[in-house]
Amino acid sequence: MLITRTSMLTGETNTLDLPVTEDQLAAYEAGGFPQVVFRHLPPPLREFIMTGITPEEWQTRVALPEMEEDDL
């Protein structure tokens, strides 16, 4: 199903084709917890449904850089 959201970070509108049903989307919009309704989706795709932040935006703008062992 095509899901279109506007990113809370960039204001850009993006559409992703996600394996969700109309019933699941309705359950979420009625107040269902995304971790329950979309339990089959990885967290970055649930984040997109909730906030419009794409997995790529999350990686480049929000995620902490990976630390090397010698950085510890």
VOVOGU-319584 format. One record per residue (C-alpha): x negated, y negated, z. Coordinates in steps of 0.05 Angstrom, whole numbers, padded with zeros to 5 digits, always signed. Layout:
! VOVOGU-319584
XYZ/...
***
This chain:
! VOVOGU-319584
+00000+00000+00000/-00026-00069-00017/-00035-00112+00045/-00049-00186+00036/-00075-00228+00094/-00108-00295+00104/-00174-00291+00142/-00175-00327+00209/-00250-00339+00197/-00252-00367+00126/-00180-00384+00108/-00188-00341+00045/-00131-00296+00024/-00151-00224+00009/-00113-00161-00011/-00134-00091+00008/-00102-00026-00015/-00094+00012+00051/-00064+00080+00065/-00005+00055+00107/+00070+00061+00098/+00126+00010+00100/+00150+00043+00164/+00082+00037+00197/+00076-00037+00178/+00147-00049+00204/+00129-00014+00270/+00067-00058+00278/+00106-00122+00261/+00158-00102+00313/+00105-00101+00367/+00072-00033+00360/-00001-00028+00381/-00045-00025+00319/-00089+00028+00352/-00028+00072+00356/+00010+00054+00292/-00052+00055+00249/-00093+00107+00287/-00115+00138+00222/-00150+00074+00200/-00220+00055+00222/-00224-00007+00267/-00248-00055+00212/-00185-00040+00171/-00140-00048+00232/-00175-00115+00244/-00158-00136+00173/-00084-00121+00185/-00084-00161+00250/-00128-00221+00232/-00142-00219+00157/-00216-00212+00171/-00245-00165+00119/-00298-00114+00138/-00349-00154+00097/-00332-00219+00134/-00339-00183+00200/-00407-00157+00181/-00434-00223+00157/-00401-00272+00205/-00383-00237+00270/-00422-00173+00281/-00485-00179+00322/-00548-00163+00283/-00575-00094+00295/-00633-00094+00343/-00696-00056+00332/-00725-00015+00388/-00783-00062+00398/-00733-00120+00408/-00711-00090+00474/
***
